[in-house]
């Protein structure tokens, strides 16, 4: 019998969603893992997307349009912004690479921490000077505030990953006057209904030093297709286009994105599902000994734990084939926290039951 690697292995994944790694420890098939580690909408993919994917399989024999005119046009209509201010990418991760290269040309980049690991990856790849700005996890605001010289950049996300904190738009506006370049990752913003969003998208035309990154894979349950986009001044986006490999977005991802953007029914269904499911999961976690979930605005919860998160992760995998996200990739959090996606009510109840058993004295 092959012995599976324990989660303390050097091969521990940096990101959530690695079911192959989890299955190796749990001695099961990857598809048998109930995955709470990846913050993906459990309602999707939308049927409209699956239908268009099937109907466009014949297009695989042709190269994608290198300028992605149809996709950029769909995004232009969706956000009511000029097409030249939009650049699709191979997931938001690819665009973070080029944002990192852009920021590395400045004197320094201020980075709110804890931060998504890909931010550091993108910045370090081009030897950027990084100035961490720690977040106070009690107040969920930067401890020392953010102030910079004129030739510095700022990289942050809203809602914040991993805490789920939603920063009010009015609190972000001063940064647009302070920094040479502000990159805001809004990968989880679309989980809030339009009237609750605190997006800066509509300000890109007024602030050429603002770039907003978005993801289509989380909300529409399409992480396997890899699709994100950047919205910013064409000078930046045209430069990124020259830097990168050709055809970063494949044909099926393009048609899937267009269909998803037009699926208003799925969008509304998600906005109807999330608040009550998140509240019920929060209440259930609060009732368990040693667990303290932080309030959040996205489709995941950060949970403070008295039991080391890797121990809980091992127990849940071994006994229940459930994968939670440890926070070792966030050095500020470490073993004291774990993160869980909000899933369907029955699945959330399954997680709560498994945690109840794992936390029994």
C-alpha positions as a Markdown table, in Angstrom:
| # | Residue | x | y | z |
|---|---|---|---|---|
| 1 | Unk | 0.0 | 0.0 | 0.0 |
| 2 | Unk | 1.3 | 3.4 | -0.9 |
| 3 | Unk | 1.6 | 5.8 | 2.1 |
| 4 | Unk | 0.1 | 9.2 | 1.4 |
| 5 | Unk | 2.0 | 12.3 | 2.3 |
| 6 | Unk | 0.7 | 14.1 | 5.4 |
| 7 | Unk | -0.2 | 17.8 | 5.1 |
| 8 | Unk | 3.1 | 18.7 | 6.7 |
| 9 | Unk | 4.8 | 17.5 | 3.5 |
| 10 | Unk | 6.9 | 20.0 | 1.5 |
| 11 | Unk | 4.4 | 19.6 | -1.3 |
| 12 | Unk | 1.7 | 21.4 | 0.7 |
| 13 | Unk | -0.3 | 23.5 | -1.8 |
| 14 | Unk | 0.0 | 27.3 | -1.7 |
| 15 | Unk | -3.6 | 27.7 | -3.0 |
| 16 | Unk | -6.9 | 26.1 | -2.1 |
| 17 | Unk | -8.6 | 23.7 | -4.4 |
| 18 | Unk | -5.9 | 21.0 | -4.6 |
| 19 | Unk | -8.1 | 17.9 | -4.4 |
| 20 | Unk | -5.3 | 15.6 | -5.7 |
| 21 | Unk | -3.1 | 16.6 | -2.7 |
| 22 | Unk | -6.1 | 16.1 | -0.3 |
| 23 | Unk | -7.1 | 12.8 | -1.8 |
| 24 | Unk | -3.6 | 11.4 | -1.4 |
| 25 | Unk | -3.8 | 12.0 | 2.3 |
| 26 | Unk | -7.4 | 10.9 | 2.7 |
| 27 | Unk | -6.9 | 7.7 | 0.6 |
| 28 | Unk | -9.8 | 8.4 | -1.7 |
| 29 | Unk | -10.4 | 9.7 | -5.2 |
| 30 | Unk | -10.1 | 13.5 | -5.8 |
| 31 | Unk | -13.8 | 13.7 | -6.8 |
| 32 | Unk | -14.7 | 12.2 | -3.4 |
| 33 | Unk | -13.2 | 15.2 | -1.6 |
| 34 | Unk | -15.8 | 17.8 | -0.3 |
| 35 | Unk | -13.7 | 20.9 | -1.0 |
| 36 | Unk | -14.2 | 23.9 | 1.3 |
| 37 | Unk | -10.7 | 25.2 | 0.6 |
| 38 | Unk | -11.5 | 26.9 | -2.8 |
| 39 | Unk | -13.9 | 29.8 | -2.7 |
| 40 | Unk | -16.0 | 28.8 | -5.7 |
| 41 | Unk | -19.7 | 29.3 | -6.2 |
| 42 | Unk | -21.4 | 25.9 | -5.5 |
| 43 | Unk | -24.4 | 26.9 | -7.7 |
| 44 | Unk | -22.4 | 26.7 | -11.0 |
| 45 | Unk | -21.3 | 26.5 | -13.6 |
| 46 | Unk | -24.4 | 28.0 | -15.1 |
| 47 | Unk | -26.3 | 25.8 | -17.5 |
| 48 | Unk | -26.0 | 28.6 | -20.1 |
| 49 | Unk | -22.3 | 28.2 | -20.0 |
| 50 | Unk | -22.3 | 24.5 | -20.3 |
| 51 | Unk | -24.6 | 24.7 | -23.3 |
| 52 | Unk | -22.4 | 27.2 | -25.1 |
| 53 | Unk | -19.2 | 25.2 | -24.4 |
| 54 | Unk | -20.8 | 22.1 | -26.0 |
| 55 | Unk | -21.9 | 24.1 | -29.0 |
| 56 | Unk | -18.5 | 25.6 | -29.6 |
| 57 | Unk | -16.3 | 22.4 | -29.5 |
| 58 | Unk | -15.9 | 22.7 | -33.2 |
| 59 | Unk | -14.1 | 26.0 | -32.8 |
| 60 | Unk | -11.1 | 24.3 | -31.1 |
| 61 | Unk | -9.6 | 23.7 | -34.6 |
| 62 | Unk | -9.1 | 27.5 | -34.9 |
| 63 | Unk | -6.8 | 29.9 | -33.0 |
| 64 | Unk | -8.6 | 32.4 | -30.7 |
| 65 | Unk | -8.9 | 36.0 | -31.8 |
| 66 | Unk | -5.7 | 37.5 | -30.5 |
| 67 | Unk | -7.5 | 40.7 | -29.7 |
| 68 | Unk | -10.5 | 39.1 | -28.1 |
| 69 | Unk | -12.9 | 41.6 | -29.6 |
| 70 | Unk | -16.1 | 39.8 | -28.8 |
| 71 | Unk | -15.1 | 39.2 | -25.2 |
| 72 | Unk | -13.9 | 42.7 | -24.6 |
| 73 | Unk | -17.0 | 44.0 | -26.2 |
| 74 | Unk | -19.2 | 41.9 | -23.8 |
| 75 | Unk | -17.2 | 43.2 | -20.9 |
| 76 | Unk | -17.4 | 46.7 | -22.2 |
| 77 | Unk | -21.2 | 46.5 | -22.3 |
| 78 | Unk | -21.4 | 44.8 | -18.9 |
| 79 | Unk | -19.4 | 47.5 | -17.2 |
| 80 | Unk | -20.3 | 50.4 | -19.5 |
| 81 | Unk | -16.6 | 51.2 | -20.1 |
| 82 | Unk | -14.6 | 51.6 | -23.3 |
| 83 | Unk | -13.3 | 48.4 | -24.9 |
| 84 | Unk | -9.7 | 49.7 | -25.1 |
| 85 | Unk | -9.7 | 49.9 | -21.3 |
| 86 | Unk | -10.2 | 46.1 | -20.9 |
| 87 | Unk | -7.7 | 43.3 | -21.1 |
| 88 | Unk | -8.7 | 39.6 | -20.6 |
| 89 | Unk | -6.2 | 37.2 | -19.1 |
| 90 | Unk | -5.5 | 33.6 | -18.3 |
| 91 | Unk | -7.1 | 34.0 | -14.8 |
| 92 | Unk | -6.4 | 37.0 | -12.6 |
| 93 | Unk | -3.2 | 35.3 | -11.6 |
| 94 | Unk | -1.7 | 36.0 | -15.1 |
| 95 | Unk | -2.6 | 39.6 | -14.8 |
| 96 | Unk | -1.1 | 39.9 | -11.3 |
| 97 | Unk | 2.2 | 39.0 | -12.9 |
| 98 | Unk | 2.0 | 42.0 | -15.2 |
| 99 | Unk | 0.8 | 44.2 | -12.4 |
| 100 | Unk | 3.8 | 43.0 | -10.4 |
| 101 | Unk | 6.1 | 44.0 | -13.3 |
| 102 | Unk | 4.5 | 47.4 | -13.5 |
| 103 | Unk | 4.7 | 48.0 | -9.8 |
| 104 | Unk | 8.3 | 46.9 | -9.7 |
| 105 | Unk | 9.3 | 49.9 | -11.8 |
| 106 | Unk | 8.3 | 52.2 | -8.9 |
| 107 | Unk | 10.3 | 53.0 | -5.8 |
| 108 | Unk | 8.3 | 50.6 | -3.6 |
| 109 | Unk | 4.9 | 48.9 | -3.4 |
| 110 | Unk | 2.8 | 49.0 | -0.3 |
| 111 | Unk | 1.0 | 45.7 | 0.3 |
| 112 | Unk | -1.8 | 45.1 | 2.8 |
| 113 | Unk | -1.1 | 41.9 | 4.7 |
| 114 | Unk | -2.1 | 39.1 | 5.2 |
| 115 | Unk | -2.2 | 38.9 | 1.4 |
| 116 | Unk | -3.0 | 36.4 | -1.3 |
| 117 | Unk | 0.3 | 34.6 | -2.0 |
| 118 | Unk | 0.2 | 35.5 | -5.8 |
| 119 | Unk | 0.8 | 39.1 | -4.9 |
| 120 | Unk | 4.2 | 38.4 | -3.5 |
| 121 | Unk | 4.9 | 36.0 | -6.4 |
| 122 | Unk | 4.1 | 38.7 | -9.0 |
| 123 | Unk | 6.1 | 41.3 | -7.1 |
| 124 | Unk | 9.2 | 39.2 | -6.3 |
| 125 | Unk | 9.4 | 37.9 | -9.9 |
| 126 | Unk | 10.5 | 41.4 | -10.9 |
| 127 | Unk | 12.4 | 42.3 | -7.7 |
| 128 | Unk | 9.9 | 44.8 | -6.5 |
| 129 | Unk | 10.6 | 46.6 | -3.2 |
| 130 | Unk | 7.6 | 45.6 | -1.0 |
| 131 | Unk | 6.5 | 47.5 | 2.1 |
| 132 | Unk | 4.0 | 45.3 | 4.2 |
| 133 | Unk | 1.1 | 47.2 | 5.8 |
| 134 | Unk | -0.2 | 44.7 | 8.5 |
| 135 | Unk | -4.0 | 44.6 | 9.0 |
| 136 | Unk | -5.3 | 44.7 | 12.5 |
| 137 | Unk | -7.4 | 41.6 | 12.6 |
| 138 | Unk | -9.6 | 43.0 | 15.3 |
| 139 | Unk | -10.6 | 46.2 | 13.5 |
| 140 | Unk | -9.7 | 44.8 | 10.0 |
| 141 | Unk | -8.0 | 48.0 | 9.0 |
| 142 | Unk | -4.3 | 48.8 | 8.4 |
| 143 | Unk | -2.5 | 49.2 | 11.7 |
| 144 | Unk | -0.3 | 52.1 | 10.8 |
| 145 | Unk | -2.3 | 53.6 | 8.0 |
| 146 | Unk | -1.0 | 53.9 | 4.5 |
| 147 | Unk | 1.1 | 56.9 | 3.4 |
| 148 | Unk | 3.5 | 57.0 | 0.5 |
| 149 | Unk | 5.8 | 59.1 | -1.5 |
| 150 | Unk | 4.8 | 60.1 | -5.0 |
| 151 | Unk | 6.6 | 57.3 | -6.8 |
| 152 | Unk | 5.1 | 54.3 | -4.9 |
| 153 | Unk | 2.4 | 51.8 | -5.7 |
| 154 | Unk | -0.3 | 50.2 | -3.7 |
| 155 | Unk | -1.7 | 46.6 | -4.1 |
| 156 | Unk | -4.8 | 45.6 | -2.2 |
| 157 | Unk | -8.0 | 43.6 | -2.6 |
| 158 | Unk | -11.6 | 44.3 | -1.9 |
| 159 | Unk | -13.3 | 42.3 | -0.4 |
| 160 | Unk | -10.1 | 41.3 | 1.3 |
| 161 | Unk | -8.8 | 37.8 | 1.0 |
| 162 | Unk | -8.5 | 36.0 | 3.5 |
| 163 | Unk | -10.5 | 38.0 | 6.0 |
| 164 | Unk | -13.6 | 38.8 | 3.8 |
| 165 | Unk | -13.5 | 42.4 | 4.9 |
| 166 | Unk | -15.3 | 44.8 | 2.6 |
| 167 | Unk | -13.7 | 48.3 | 2.6 |
| 168 | Unk | -15.9 | 51.2 | 1.8 |
| 169 | Unk | -15.2 | 52.9 | -1.5 |
| 170 | Unk | -14.9 | 56.3 | 0.2 |
| 171 | Unk | -12.0 | 54.9 | 2.3 |
| 172 | Unk | -10.1 | 53.9 | -0.8 |
| 173 | Unk | -10.5 | 57.2 | -2.7 |
| 174 | Unk | -7.6 | 59.0 | -0.9 |
| 175 | Unk | -5.1 | 56.4 | -2.1 |
| 176 | Unk | -5.8 | 57.4 | -5.7 |
| 177 | Unk | -4.3 | 60.8 | -4.9 |
| 178 | Unk | -1.4 | 59.5 | -2.9 |
| 179 | Unk | 0.0 | 56.7 | -5.1 |
| 180 | Unk | 1.6 | 56.6 | -8.6 |
| 181 | Unk | -0.3 | 53.4 | -9.3 |
| 182 | Unk | -3.1 | 51.7 | -7.4 |
| 183 | Unk | -4.0 | 48.1 | -8.2 |
| 184 | Unk | -7.2 | 46.8 | -6.7 |
| 185 | Unk | -8.0 | 43.1 | -6.9 |
| 186 | Unk | -11.8 | 42.8 | -6.9 |
| 187 | Unk | -12.0 | 39.1 | -7.5 |
| 188 | Unk | -14.8 | 38.6 | -5.0 |
| 189 | Unk | -16.7 | 41.8 | -5.5 |
| 190 | Unk | -19.3 | 40.3 | -7.8 |
| 191 | Unk | -20.6 | 38.1 | -4.9 |
| 192 | Unk | -22.2 | 41.2 | -3.6 |
| 193 | Unk | -25.4 | 42.5 | -5.3 |
| 194 | Unk | -24.7 | 45.7 | -7.3 |
| 195 | Unk | -26.2 | 48.1 | -4.7 |
| 196 | Unk | -23.8 | 46.8 | -2.1 |
| 197 | Unk | -20.6 | 46.7 | -4.1 |
| 198 | Unk | -17.8 | 49.1 | -3.3 |
| 199 | Unk | -16.1 | 48.8 | -6.6 |
| 200 | Unk | -13.7 | 51.4 | -8.1 |
| 201 | Unk | -14.4 | 50.3 | -11.6 |
| 202 | Unk | -16.2 | 53.4 | -12.6 |
| 203 | Unk | -13.3 | 55.6 | -11.6 |
| 204 | Unk | -10.7 | 54.2 | -14.0 |
| 205 | Unk | -11.5 | 56.9 | -16.6 |
| 206 | Unk | -10.9 | 59.6 | -14.1 |
| 207 | Unk | -7.8 | 58.1 | -12.6 |
| 208 | Unk | -5.2 | 56.8 | -15.1 |
| 209 | Unk | -3.2 | 55.5 | -12.1 |
| 210 | Unk | -5.9 | 53.0 | -11.2 |
| 211 | Unk | -6.1 | 49.4 | -12.4 |
| 212 | Unk | -8.9 | 47.0 | -11.3 |
| 213 | Unk | -8.6 | 43.2 | -11.6 |
| 214 | Unk | -11.6 | 41.0 | -11.8 |
| 215 | Unk | -12.1 | 37.2 | -12.0 |
| 216 | Unk | -14.9 | 35.3 | -13.8 |
| 217 | Unk | -13.9 | 31.9 | -12.5 |
| 218 | Unk | -15.0 | 32.2 | -8.8 |
| 219 | Unk | -18.5 | 33.6 | -9.2 |
| 220 | Unk | -19.4 | 31.4 | -12.3 |
| 221 | Unk | -17.6 | 28.3 | -11.0 |
| 222 | Unk | -15.1 | 28.1 | -13.9 |
| 223 | Unk | -11.6 | 27.8 | -12.3 |
| 224 | Unk | -10.6 | 25.1 | -14.7 |
| 225 | Unk | -11.1 | 27.5 | -17.7 |
| 226 | Unk | -8.8 | 30.3 | -16.1 |
| 227 | Unk | -10.3 | 33.7 | -17.0 |
| 228 | Unk | -9.9 | 37.1 | -15.5 |
| 229 | Unk | -9.6 | 40.6 | -16.8 |
| 230 | Unk | -8.0 | 44.0 | -16.0 |
| 231 | Unk | -9.6 | 47.4 | -16.4 |
| 232 | Unk | -7.3 | 50.3 | -16.6 |
| 233 | Unk | -5.7 | 52.9 | -18.9 |
| 234 | Unk | -4.8 | 51.6 | -22.4 |
| 235 | Unk | -1.2 | 52.6 | -21.9 |
| 236 | Unk | -0.8 | 50.0 | -19.2 |
| 237 | Unk | -2.9 | 47.3 | -20.9 |
| 238 | Unk | -1.2 | 47.6 | -24.3 |
| 239 | Unk | 2.2 | 47.3 | -22.6 |
| 240 | Unk | 1.0 | 44.1 | -20.8 |
| 241 | Unk | -0.2 | 42.7 | -24.1 |
| 242 | Unk | 3.3 | 43.2 | -25.6 |
| 243 | Unk | 4.9 | 41.5 | -22.5 |
| 244 | Unk | 2.9 | 38.3 | -22.5 |
| 245 | Unk | 2.6 | 35.2 | -24.6 |
| 246 | Unk | 0.1 | 35.2 | -27.5 |
| 247 | Unk | -3.4 | 33.7 | -27.0 |
| 248 | Unk | -3.5 | 33.6 | -23.2 |
| 249 | Unk | -7.3 | 33.1 | -23.2 |
| 250 | Unk | -8.5 | 30.0 | -25.0 |
| 251 | Unk | -11.6 | 29.9 | -27.3 |
| 252 | Unk | -13.8 | 28.0 | -24.9 |
| 253 | Unk | -13.0 | 30.4 | -22.0 |
| 254 | Unk | -14.0 | 33.3 | -24.2 |
| 255 | Unk | -17.4 | 32.0 | -25.2 |
| 256 | Unk | -18.1 | 30.8 | -21.7 |
| 257 | Unk | -17.3 | 34.2 | -20.3 |
| 258 | Unk | -19.7 | 35.9 | -22.8 |
| 259 | Unk | -22.5 | 33.5 | -21.9 |
| 260 | Unk | -21.9 | 34.0 | -18.2 |
| 261 | Unk | -22.0 | 37.7 | -18.3 |
| 262 | Unk | -25.4 | 37.5 | -20.0 |
| 263 | Unk | -26.8 | 35.1 | -17.4 |
| 264 | Unk | -28.7 | 37.5 | -15.2 |
| 265 | Unk | -30.8 | 34.7 | -13.7 |
| 266 | Unk | -27.7 | 32.9 | -12.4 |
| 267 | Unk | -26.3 | 36.2 | -11.0 |
| 268 | Unk | -29.5 | 36.8 | -9.1 |
| 269 | Unk | -29.7 | 33.2 | -7.9 |
| 270 | Unk | -26.2 | 33.6 | -6.4 |
| 271 | Unk | -27.1 | 36.9 | -4.6 |
| 272 | Unk | -30.2 | 35.3 | -3.2 |
| 273 | Unk | -28.3 | 32.2 | -2.0 |
| 274 | Unk | -25.2 | 33.6 | -0.3 |
| 275 | Unk | -26.3 | 35.9 | 2.6 |
| 276 | Unk | -28.5 | 33.3 | 4.4 |
| 277 | Unk | -26.1 | 30.4 | 3.7 |
| 278 | Unk | -23.1 | 32.5 | 5.0 |
| 279 | Unk | -25.1 | 33.6 | 8.1 |
| 280 | Unk | -26.1 | 30.0 | 8.9 |
| 281 | Unk | -22.5 | 28.8 | 8.5 |
| 282 | Unk | -21.2 | 31.6 | 10.7 |
| 283 | Unk | -23.7 | 30.8 | 13.4 |
| 284 | Unk | -22.8 | 27.1 | 13.3 |
| 285 | Unk | -19.1 | 27.9 | 13.6 |
| 286 | Unk | -19.7 | 30.3 | 16.5 |
| 287 | Unk | -21.4 | 27.5 | 18.4 |
| 288 | Unk | -18.4 | 25.2 | 18.3 |
| 289 | Unk | -15.8 | 25.4 | 21.1 |
| 290 | Unk | -12.5 | 27.2 | 20.2 |
| 291 | Unk | -13.8 | 28.6 | 16.9 |
| 292 | Unk | -14.3 | 32.3 | 16.1 |
| 293 | Unk | -15.4 | 33.1 | 12.6 |
| 294 | Unk | -14.8 | 36.7 | 11.4 |
| 295 | Unk | -17.7 | 38.5 | 9.8 |
| 296 | Unk | -17.2 | 38.6 | 6.0 |
| 297 | Unk | -18.8 | 40.0 | 2.9 |
| 298 | Unk | -17.6 | 37.4 | 0.4 |
| 299 | Unk | -18.3 | 33.7 | -0.2 |
| 300 | Unk | -15.8 | 32.4 | 2.4 |
| 301 | Unk | -15.1 | 32.8 | 6.1 |
| 302 | Unk | -11.9 | 33.2 | 8.0 |
| 303 | Unk | -12.0 | 31.3 | 11.3 |
| 304 | Unk | -9.8 | 31.7 | 14.3 |
| 305 | Unk | -9.1 | 28.4 | 16.0 |
| 306 | Unk | -7.7 | 27.3 | 19.3 |
| 307 | Unk | -6.8 | 23.9 | 17.7 |
| 308 | Unk | -4.0 | 24.1 | 15.2 |
| 309 | Unk | -5.5 | 24.4 | 11.7 |
| 310 | Unk | -3.3 | 21.7 | 10.2 |
| 311 | Unk | -4.4 | 19.3 | 12.9 |
| 312 | Unk | -8.1 | 20.1 | 12.1 |
| 313 | Unk | -7.3 | 19.7 | 8.4 |
| 314 | Unk | -5.8 | 16.3 | 8.9 |
| 315 | Unk | -8.7 | 15.1 | 11.1 |
| 316 | Unk | -11.3 | 16.3 | 8.6 |
| 317 | Unk | -9.5 | 14.7 | 5.7 |
| 318 | Unk | -8.8 | 11.4 | 7.4 |
| 319 | Unk | -12.3 | 10.9 | 8.9 |
| 320 | Unk | -14.6 | 12.8 | 6.6 |
| 321 | Unk | -12.9 | 13.5 | 3.3 |
| 322 | Unk | -13.5 | 17.2 | 3.8 |
| 323 | Unk | -10.8 | 19.7 | 2.9 |
| 324 | Unk | -10.5 | 23.1 | 4.6 |
| 325 | Unk | -7.9 | 25.8 | 3.8 |
| 326 | Unk | -5.1 | 26.1 | 6.3 |
| 327 | Unk | -3.6 | 29.6 | 6.4 |
| 328 | Unk | 0.1 | 28.7 | 6.4 |
| 329 | Unk | 0.5 | 30.6 | 3.1 |
| 330 | Unk | -0.5 | 33.7 | 5.1 |
| 331 | Unk | 2.5 | 34.1 | 7.5 |
| 332 | Unk | 0.6 | 36.5 | 9.7 |
| 333 | Unk | -2.1 | 33.9 | 10.4 |
| 334 | Unk | -0.3 | 30.5 | 10.4 |
| 335 | Unk | -1.8 | 27.7 | 12.5 |
| 336 | Unk | -4.2 | 30.0 | 14.3 |
| 337 | Unk | -6.7 | 30.4 | 11.5 |
| 338 | Unk | -8.4 | 28.4 | 8.7 |
| 339 | Unk | -10.6 | 29.5 | 5.8 |
| 340 | Unk | -13.7 | 27.8 | 4.5 |
| 341 | Unk | -15.9 | 28.5 | 1.5 |
| 342 | Unk | -19.6 | 28.9 | 1.9 |
| 343 | Unk | -21.2 | 26.0 | 0.1 |
| 344 | Unk | -24.8 | 24.6 | -0.2 |
| 345 | Unk | -26.7 | 24.3 | 3.1 |
| 346 | Unk | -26.5 | 20.5 | 3.3 |
| 347 | Unk | -22.7 | 20.6 | 2.6 |
| 348 | Unk | -22.2 | 23.4 | 5.2 |
| 349 | Unk | -24.1 | 21.2 | 7.7 |
| 350 | Unk | -21.8 | 18.3 | 6.8 |
| 351 | Unk | -18.8 | 20.5 | 7.6 |
| 352 | Unk | -20.2 | 21.6 | 10.9 |
| 353 | Unk | -21.0 | 18.0 | 11.9 |
| 354 | Unk | -17.4 | 16.9 | 11.0 |
| 355 | Unk | -15.9 | 19.8 | 13.0 |
| 356 | Unk | -18.1 | 19.0 | 16.0 |
| 357 | Unk | -16.6 | 15.5 | 16.0 |
| 358 | Unk | -13.1 | 16.7 | 15.5 |
| 359 | Unk | -13.3 | 19.2 | 18.3 |
| 360 | Unk | -14.7 | 16.7 | 20.9 |
| 361 | Unk | -12.4 | 16.5 | 23.9 |
